Amino acid sequence: MALKDVMKDIEGYTRITEEIQTLRKYGSDFTDRKGEVERMMALLHPKTVPLVVSEIVTETESTKTFRLTARGGHLPPFQAGQYINVFLEAGGVRTSRPYSISSSPTQTGYYDITIRSVADGFVSSWFLEEARVGDAFESTSPSGTFTYNPLFHGNDLVFLAGGSGVTPFMSMIREVACKGLDRRIHLVYGSTDVKDIIFEQELAQITQRHPNIQVSHVISSPPKRYRGLKGFITAELMQELLGDLSAKTFYVCGPEVMYGFCRAELEKLGVARRKVRTEVYGPPRDVTSQPGWPGDVKAGDTFSVKIRGGRTIPARAGEPLMVSLERSHIVIPALCRSGECSLCRTKLMSGRVFHPEGVKLRKSDRQFGYIHPCMAYPLSDLEILL
């Protein structure tokens, strides 16, 4: 018996075939629209975005804003608080770094990234010292979850910023000011010196025009006779500035040391962890000072990394494995470079690595031996599978 005849014995088969014939006769034919979804996704989330520097603005002695426009085509949309991972070749090494977008998402013609000088900073030094108007490079599409969600975060927000950590908050503040959104924002902005305050004049202008936005500057090393807030963003200072904290959602972004400090101060105030949002940050300045680092391994120790089916390269214990790979001109996919997005996920065949606290390894990754090279530090000779 033919398969066609057998199918007729299945209950409902005849009815379904009749419906198919009816749909073919009277239904819509979408053949000519094939691929539309893929084309739309490519517009909204392209794998890479070609960019060109159209303007460079000096913000402080150590900070510049780079205005990036599309090198043909358009820029995909983003949410305030997101970042792009910028790819470039510096010193003969192909590498990348994530930078928060500081411009408002209402500005669809450009992305602003604001970069501060970092001691021994590889990419930041290139941008601040060598980048020029007209320079071209690529980035990823905007990514990240350090964004506002009206369903969960309420409309009473506190931004705790340190140094260049103000950049995602600037995007959020600009959006609220531009659209006239019904959100109350209090930015508590810590800087080392008054000369280090980024966006100072613009923030002052915004607060004058928008009473729902407040800014409090806290200077840790103020000049003599400085009359503003001094020291650090402590529990006592926050209580004095913010009053009732029960309805507030806190966002924290700044140097690595700021996260642990602010978490502890917020705990003193009884702020629930679910009410505190933190932005991902890159590798620690000194990984050997992190909890759990083995005392018998020094930052300068060098190990060999064998790439399955390839060559063997050297890797220092004190720098992320991804950096060692890039120094040897081996580039792997990267996005956050903070151990969160999993894009660089790599199989560890043998050897030991150290992941600092905060790296979001899945339980299955730990079970089956996968690592995040952007935040994995070699503790022995390794073999990896790329």
VONUNU-624023 format. One record per residue (C-alpha): x negated, y, z; residue number from 1. Coordinates in Angstrom, 1 decimal. Layout:
REM VONUNU-624023
> X; Y; Z; NUM
...
END
This chain:
REM VONUNU-624023
> 0.0; 0.0; 0.0; 1
> -1.4; 3.4; -0.9; 2
> -2.1; 5.9; 1.8; 3
> 0.5; 8.3; 0.3; 4
> 3.2; 5.7; 0.9; 5
> 2.1; 5.0; 4.4; 6
> 2.3; 8.7; 5.3; 7
> 6.0; 8.7; 4.4; 8
> 6.7; 6.3; 7.2; 9
> 5.4; 8.9; 9.8; 10
> 8.2; 10.7; 11.5; 11
> 8.6; 14.3; 10.2; 12
> 6.3; 13.8; 7.2; 13
> 8.9; 14.6; 4.6; 14
> 10.1; 17.7; 6.4; 15
> 6.6; 19.0; 6.7; 16
> 5.8; 18.4; 3.0; 17
> 9.0; 20.3; 2.1; 18
> 8.0; 23.2; 4.3; 19
> 4.6; 23.3; 2.6; 20
> 6.2; 23.5; -0.8; 21
> 8.5; 26.3; 0.3; 22
> 5.6; 28.3; 1.7; 23
> 3.7; 27.8; -1.5; 24
> 6.6; 29.2; -3.4; 25
> 7.6; 32.1; -1.2; 26
> 4.7; 32.7; 1.1; 27
> 1.9; 35.2; 0.7; 28
> -1.4; 34.3; -1.0; 29
> -4.4; 35.6; 0.9; 30
> -7.0; 34.1; -1.4; 31
> -8.1; 37.5; -2.7; 32
> -8.7; 38.6; 0.9; 33
> -11.1; 35.7; 1.7; 34
> -14.1; 36.9; 3.7; 35
> -12.5; 40.1; 5.0; 36
> -12.9; 39.0; 8.7; 37
> -16.6; 38.3; 8.1; 38
> -17.1; 41.6; 6.4; 39
> -15.4; 43.5; 9.2; 40
> -17.5; 41.6; 11.9; 41
> -20.6; 42.5; 10.0; 42
> -19.6; 46.2; 10.1; 43
> -18.8; 46.1; 13.8; 44
> -21.6; 43.8; 15.0; 45
> -24.4; 43.7; 12.4; 46
> -27.4; 41.5; 13.4; 47
> -29.7; 44.5; 12.8; 48
> -29.2; 48.2; 12.5; 49
> -31.6; 50.2; 10.3; 50
> -32.4; 53.6; 12.0; 51
> -34.4; 56.7; 11.4; 52
> -35.4; 59.4; 13.9; 53
> -33.6; 62.6; 12.9; 54
> -34.5; 64.8; 15.9; 55
> -36.7; 64.7; 19.0; 56
> -35.8; 66.8; 22.1; 57
> -38.1; 67.4; 25.0; 58
> -36.1; 66.9; 28.2; 59
> -38.9; 67.2; 30.8; 60
> -42.7; 67.0; 30.8; 61
> -42.5; 63.2; 30.8; 62
> -39.2; 62.6; 29.0; 63
> -37.9; 62.9; 25.4; 64
> -34.6; 62.2; 23.7; 65
> -34.7; 60.6; 20.3; 66
> -31.7; 61.1; 18.0; 67
> -31.3; 58.1; 15.8; 68
> -29.1; 58.0; 12.6; 69
> -28.3; 55.2; 10.2; 70
> -30.7; 54.6; 7.4; 71
> -27.9; 54.1; 4.9; 72
> -24.5; 52.8; 5.9; 73
> -23.0; 53.6; 9.3; 74
> -23.6; 53.0; 13.0; 75
> -21.5; 50.4; 14.7; 76
> -19.4; 51.7; 17.6; 77
> -20.4; 51.3; 21.2; 78
> -19.0; 51.7; 24.8; 79
> -20.5; 54.2; 27.2; 80
> -23.1; 52.4; 29.3; 81
> -24.3; 50.0; 26.5; 82
> -27.9; 49.7; 25.1; 83
> -29.7; 48.9; 21.9; 84
> -32.8; 46.8; 21.6; 85
> -35.3; 48.7; 19.5; 86
> -37.8; 46.7; 17.3; 87
> -41.0; 48.3; 16.3; 88
> -44.7; 47.6; 15.6; 89
> -47.1; 49.3; 18.1; 90
> -50.8; 48.7; 18.1; 91
> -50.4; 45.9; 15.5; 92
> -47.9; 44.0; 17.8; 93
> -44.3; 43.4; 16.8; 94
> -42.2; 43.9; 19.9; 95
> -38.9; 45.4; 21.2; 96
> -37.5; 47.2; 24.2; 97
> -33.9; 47.8; 25.3; 98
> -32.8; 51.5; 25.8; 99
> -29.5; 52.7; 27.1; 100
> -27.6; 55.0; 24.7; 101
> -27.3; 58.4; 26.4; 102
> -25.0; 60.1; 23.8; 103
> -21.3; 59.9; 24.0; 104
> -19.5; 57.1; 22.0; 105
> -17.3; 59.9; 20.6; 106
> -20.4; 60.9; 18.6; 107
> -20.3; 58.4; 15.8; 108
> -23.0; 59.8; 13.6; 109
> -26.0; 59.1; 15.9; 110
> -27.3; 57.3; 18.9; 111
> -29.4; 59.2; 21.5; 112
> -32.0; 57.2; 23.5; 113
> -33.8; 59.0; 26.3; 114
> -37.2; 57.7; 27.2; 115
> -39.4; 58.6; 30.1; 116
> -43.2; 57.9; 30.4; 117
> -44.0; 54.7; 32.2; 118
> -47.4; 53.9; 33.7; 119
> -49.1; 51.4; 31.3; 120
> -45.9; 51.5; 29.3; 121
> -46.6; 50.0; 25.8; 122
> -43.5; 51.0; 23.8; 123
> -42.6; 54.1; 25.8; 124
> -46.1; 55.5; 25.2; 125
> -45.7; 54.9; 21.5; 126
> -42.4; 56.7; 21.4; 127
> -43.6; 59.7; 23.5; 128
> -47.0; 60.1; 21.8; 129
> -46.6; 58.8; 18.2; 130
> -43.0; 58.8; 17.1; 131
> -42.1; 61.5; 14.6; 132
> -39.0; 62.7; 12.8; 133
> -38.5; 60.5; 9.8; 134
> -39.9; 57.3; 11.4; 135
> -37.8; 54.3; 10.6; 136
> -37.2; 51.1; 12.4; 137
> -34.5; 48.6; 13.4; 138
> -32.4; 47.8; 16.5; 139
> -29.8; 45.3; 17.5; 140
> -26.1; 46.3; 17.7; 141
> -25.0; 47.9; 20.9; 142
> -24.8; 45.4; 23.8; 143
> -24.4; 45.2; 27.5; 144
> -21.6; 45.0; 30.1; 145
> -22.6; 48.0; 32.3; 146
> -19.4; 49.7; 31.1; 147
> -16.2; 51.1; 32.6; 148
> -13.1; 48.8; 32.8; 149
> -9.9; 50.6; 33.7; 150
> -8.2; 47.4; 34.9; 151
> -10.8; 46.7; 37.6; 152
> -12.9; 49.8; 38.4; 153
> -10.2; 52.4; 39.2; 154
> -10.7; 56.0; 38.4; 155
> -12.8; 57.1; 41.4; 156
> -16.4; 56.3; 40.4; 157
> -19.8; 56.9; 42.1; 158
> -22.9; 56.8; 39.9; 159
> -26.2; 56.2; 41.8; 160
> -29.1; 57.1; 39.4; 161
> -32.8; 57.2; 39.8; 162
> -35.1; 58.7; 37.2; 163
> -34.3; 57.7; 33.6; 164
> -31.6; 55.5; 35.0; 165
> -29.3; 58.5; 34.5; 166
> -29.1; 57.7; 30.7; 167
> -26.1; 55.3; 30.7; 168
> -24.4; 57.6; 33.2; 169
> -24.9; 60.5; 30.9; 170
> -23.1; 58.7; 28.1; 171
> -20.2; 58.0; 30.5; 172
> -20.1; 61.6; 31.7; 173
> -20.2; 63.0; 28.2; 174
> -17.4; 60.8; 27.1; 175
> -15.2; 61.8; 30.1; 176
> -15.9; 65.4; 29.5; 177
> -15.4; 65.3; 25.8; 178
> -12.1; 63.4; 26.0; 179
> -10.8; 65.0; 29.2; 180
> -10.3; 61.6; 30.7; 181
> -8.6; 61.2; 34.1; 182
> -11.6; 59.9; 36.0; 183
> -13.3; 61.3; 39.1; 184
> -17.1; 61.0; 38.9; 185
> -19.7; 61.8; 41.5; 186
> -23.3; 61.4; 40.2; 187
> -25.8; 61.1; 43.0; 188
> -29.1; 61.5; 41.1; 189
> -32.5; 60.8; 42.7; 190
> -35.7; 62.3; 41.3; 191
> -39.2; 62.5; 42.6; 192
> -39.5; 66.2; 41.9; 193
> -37.2; 69.0; 40.6; 194
> -39.3; 69.0; 37.4; 195
> -38.3; 65.4; 36.8; 196
> -34.5; 66.0; 36.6; 197
> -33.3; 64.9; 33.1; 198
> -30.3; 66.7; 31.6; 199
> -30.2; 69.2; 34.5; 200
> -28.8; 72.2; 32.6; 201
> -26.2; 70.2; 30.7; 202
> -25.0; 68.5; 33.8; 203
> -24.6; 71.9; 35.5; 204
> -22.6; 73.2; 32.6; 205
> -20.3; 70.1; 32.6; 206
> -19.6; 70.3; 36.3; 207
> -18.7; 74.0; 35.9; 208
> -16.1; 73.1; 33.2; 209
> -14.8; 69.9; 34.6; 210
> -13.9; 69.9; 38.4; 211
> -13.4; 66.1; 38.3; 212
> -17.2; 65.6; 37.7; 213
> -19.7; 66.3; 40.5; 214
> -23.5; 66.1; 40.6; 215
> -25.7; 65.9; 43.7; 216
> -29.5; 66.0; 43.2; 217
> -31.7; 64.2; 45.8; 218
> -35.4; 65.0; 45.6; 219
> -37.8; 62.6; 47.3; 220
> -40.9; 64.8; 47.1; 221
> -39.5; 68.4; 47.0; 222
> -41.6; 71.5; 46.8; 223
> -41.9; 73.8; 49.8; 224
> -38.8; 75.8; 50.8; 225
> -36.6; 73.5; 48.7; 226
> -33.1; 73.8; 50.1; 227
> -31.3; 71.0; 48.3; 228
> -30.9; 67.4; 49.3; 229
> -34.2; 65.6; 50.2; 230
> -35.4; 62.1; 50.7; 231
> -33.6; 59.0; 49.4; 232
> -30.0; 57.9; 48.7; 233
> -29.3; 56.5; 52.1; 234
> -26.1; 55.3; 53.7; 235
> -25.9; 58.4; 55.8; 236
> -26.3; 60.7; 52.8; 237
> -23.7; 58.8; 50.8; 238
> -21.2; 59.0; 53.7; 239
> -21.8; 62.7; 54.0; 240
> -21.4; 63.4; 50.2; 241
> -18.6; 60.9; 49.4; 242
> -16.3; 60.7; 52.4; 243
> -13.8; 57.9; 52.2; 244
> -15.3; 55.0; 50.2; 245
> -12.4; 52.6; 50.2; 246
> -11.2; 53.4; 46.6; 247
> -14.6; 54.0; 45.0; 248
> -16.5; 51.8; 42.6; 249
> -20.3; 52.2; 42.6; 250
> -22.6; 51.9; 39.6; 251
> -26.4; 51.7; 40.2; 252
> -29.1; 52.2; 37.6; 253
> -32.7; 53.2; 38.2; 254
> -36.2; 51.8; 39.0; 255
> -36.5; 48.3; 40.2; 256
> -37.0; 49.2; 43.9; 257
> -33.8; 51.2; 43.8; 258
> -31.5; 48.2; 43.4; 259
> -32.5; 46.4; 46.6; 260
> -32.6; 49.7; 48.6; 261
> -29.1; 50.9; 47.4; 262
> -27.5; 47.4; 47.9; 263
> -28.7; 47.4; 51.5; 264
> -27.5; 50.9; 52.1; 265
> -24.1; 50.2; 50.6; 266
> -23.8; 47.1; 52.8; 267
> -24.3; 49.3; 55.8; 268
> -21.3; 51.3; 54.7; 269
> -19.2; 48.1; 54.3; 270
> -18.9; 48.4; 50.5; 271
> -17.9; 45.0; 49.0; 272
> -20.3; 43.5; 46.5; 273
> -17.5; 43.3; 43.9; 274
> -17.3; 47.2; 44.1; 275
> -20.9; 47.6; 43.1; 276
> -22.1; 47.3; 39.5; 277
> -25.8; 47.2; 38.6; 278
> -27.5; 47.6; 35.2; 279
> -30.0; 45.0; 34.2; 280
> -33.6; 46.0; 34.4; 281
> -36.8; 44.7; 32.9; 282
> -39.7; 42.8; 34.3; 283
> -40.9; 43.8; 37.8; 284
> -44.0; 46.1; 38.0; 285
> -45.8; 43.5; 40.1; 286
> -44.3; 40.0; 39.8; 287
> -46.7; 38.6; 42.5; 288
> -44.9; 40.7; 45.1; 289
> -41.5; 39.0; 44.3; 290
> -40.0; 36.6; 46.8; 291
> -41.0; 33.0; 46.0; 292
> -44.2; 33.8; 44.0; 293
> -46.8; 31.1; 44.9; 294
> -49.8; 32.5; 46.8; 295
> -52.3; 30.4; 45.0; 296
> -51.6; 32.1; 41.6; 297
> -53.1; 35.5; 40.8; 298
> -51.7; 38.0; 38.3; 299
> -54.9; 37.8; 36.3; 300
> -54.9; 34.0; 36.0; 301
> -54.8; 32.8; 32.4; 302
> -53.1; 29.6; 31.2; 303
> -52.8; 28.0; 27.8; 304
> -49.4; 27.7; 26.1; 305
> -49.0; 25.0; 23.5; 306
> -46.2; 25.5; 21.0; 307
> -44.7; 22.2; 19.9; 308
> -45.7; 21.7; 16.3; 309
> -47.8; 24.9; 16.3; 310
> -50.8; 26.5; 17.9; 311
> -52.0; 27.1; 21.4; 312
> -52.1; 30.7; 22.8; 313
> -53.3; 32.3; 26.1; 314
> -50.9; 33.7; 28.6; 315
> -51.5; 35.7; 31.7; 316
> -49.6; 34.8; 34.9; 317
> -48.8; 38.4; 35.6; 318
> -46.9; 39.2; 32.4; 319
> -43.7; 37.7; 30.9; 320
> -44.3; 34.8; 28.5; 321
> -42.5; 36.7; 25.8; 322
> -45.1; 39.5; 25.9; 323
> -47.9; 36.9; 25.6; 324
> -46.2; 35.4; 22.6; 325
> -45.8; 38.8; 21.0; 326
> -49.5; 39.6; 21.6; 327
> -50.2; 36.5; 19.5; 328
> -47.9; 37.7; 16.8; 329
> -45.1; 35.2; 17.6; 330
> -41.8; 36.9; 17.8; 331
> -38.7; 35.2; 19.2; 332
> -35.1; 36.6; 19.4; 333
> -34.7; 39.2; 22.1; 334
> -32.0; 41.5; 23.3; 335
> -31.9; 42.5; 27.0; 336
> -35.4; 41.5; 27.9; 337
> -34.1; 41.2; 31.5; 338
> -33.2; 37.6; 31.8; 339
> -29.4; 38.1; 31.3; 340
> -28.3; 37.7; 27.7; 341
> -29.9; 34.2; 27.1; 342
> -30.9; 35.1; 23.5; 343
> -34.5; 34.2; 24.0; 344
> -33.6; 30.8; 25.7; 345
> -36.5; 28.4; 25.1; 346
> -37.2; 24.7; 25.9; 347
> -40.0; 24.2; 28.4; 348
> -41.5; 20.8; 27.6; 349
> -44.1; 20.7; 30.4; 350
> -45.6; 23.0; 33.0; 351
> -44.2; 25.5; 35.5; 352
> -42.9; 29.1; 35.3; 353
> -41.6; 31.6; 37.7; 354
> -38.3; 33.4; 37.3; 355
> -37.8; 36.5; 39.5; 356
> -34.5; 37.0; 41.4; 357
> -31.7; 38.1; 39.2; 358
> -32.5; 36.0; 36.1; 359
> -29.2; 34.4; 35.0; 360
> -30.3; 30.9; 34.2; 361
> -27.4; 28.5; 33.7; 362
> -27.2; 25.4; 35.9; 363
> -27.5; 23.4; 32.7; 364
> -30.7; 25.3; 31.7; 365
> -32.3; 24.4; 35.0; 366
> -31.2; 20.8; 34.7; 367
> -32.5; 20.4; 31.1; 368
> -35.6; 22.6; 31.3; 369
> -34.7; 25.8; 29.5; 370
> -36.3; 29.1; 30.4; 371
> -35.9; 32.8; 29.5; 372
> -39.4; 33.9; 28.2; 373
> -38.6; 37.6; 28.7; 374
> -38.6; 37.0; 32.5; 375
> -40.6; 33.7; 32.8; 376
> -44.2; 33.9; 34.1; 377
> -46.6; 31.0; 33.6; 378
> -47.8; 29.2; 36.8; 379
> -49.7; 26.5; 34.9; 380
> -50.6; 25.4; 31.4; 381
> -47.3; 25.1; 29.4; 382
> -45.9; 23.4; 26.4; 383
> -42.8; 25.0; 24.8; 384
> -40.5; 24.2; 21.9; 385
> -39.4; 27.2; 19.8; 386
END
